[in-house]
Amino acid sequence: MRKGGINNGKSITFKTESDKNYTLNVDAPKDSLTEQEISDAMVAIIDSDVFLVRGEPLATIKGAQIVDRQVTEYLVQA
């Protein structure tokens, strides 16, 4: 038996101090988010220094995008 659905999310991408990409995927964000709210949240993430990528903090915003994907889950039993 399978069940499925469409998962919507946002993908936000940052650059580290050595110009490496780091992407965070956010599942089920508010539909009404504006570009300014997304930008503000990304700046807050950078300023918080919560994420380190191979020991480096996030340095700049690279971009953000909406991600829609079809997911089919197989319900298997052991």
C-alpha positions as MATLAB code, in Angstrom:
seq = 'MRKGGINNGKSITFKTESDKNYTLNVDAPKDSLTEQEISDAMVAIIDSDVFLVRGEPLATIKGAQIVDRQVTEYLVQA';
ca = [
       0.000    0.000    0.000;
       1.222    3.479   -0.828;
       0.299    6.915    0.291;
       1.541   10.117   -1.163;
       1.159   13.807   -1.473;
       2.836   16.977   -2.508;
       5.315   18.500   -0.104;
       5.912   22.201   -0.387;
       8.861   23.909    1.140;
      11.444   26.592    0.815;
      15.103   26.075    0.145;
      17.410   28.788    1.480;
      21.051   28.863    0.451;
      23.962   30.615    2.100;
      27.668   31.035    1.346;
      30.348   30.333    3.945;
      33.386   32.517    4.471;
      35.301   30.322    1.999;
      32.515   30.634   -0.622;
      31.030   27.145   -0.081;
      27.257   26.691   -0.479;
      25.085   25.547    2.418;
      21.362   24.877    1.880;
      18.637   24.562    4.484;
      15.291   23.050    3.500;
      12.263   24.342    5.379;
       9.190   22.098    5.190;
       5.700   23.607    5.212;
       6.545   27.305    5.585;
       3.745   29.881    5.700;
       2.325   30.477    2.239;
       2.174   34.207    2.877;
       5.919   34.749    3.433;
       7.278   37.777    1.613;
      10.733   38.133    0.107;
      11.563   40.652    2.840;
      10.538   38.230    5.617;
      12.649   35.474    4.074;
      15.619   37.837    3.721;
      15.226   39.041    7.321;
      15.103   35.442    8.585;
      18.218   34.553    6.606;
      20.099   37.549    8.032;
      19.024   36.480   11.537;
      20.352   32.959   10.858;
      23.709   34.375    9.719;
      23.897   36.763   12.681;
      23.111   33.986   15.196;
      26.201   31.905   14.258;
      24.177   28.772   15.029;
      25.302   26.879   11.919;
      28.885   25.964   11.168;
      29.821   24.288    7.899;
      33.079   22.392    8.321;
      33.889   24.758   11.162;
      33.015   27.921    9.217;
      30.112   30.260    9.937;
      27.602   31.256    7.298;
      28.679   34.559    5.754;
      26.245   35.716    3.055;
      22.901   34.983    1.454;
      23.033   33.201   -1.881;
      19.292   32.779   -2.536;
      15.947   31.231   -1.704;
      13.436   29.238   -3.696;
      10.114   27.460   -3.374;
      10.402   23.692   -3.705;
       7.428   21.547   -4.711;
       7.925   17.809   -4.826;
       5.737   14.761   -5.167;
       6.366   12.227   -2.410;
       5.191    8.636   -2.516;
       5.638    6.725    0.703;
       5.557    2.929    0.681;
       4.026    1.416    3.789;
       6.076   -1.731    4.214;
       5.985   -4.149    7.099;
       8.827   -6.201    8.491;
];
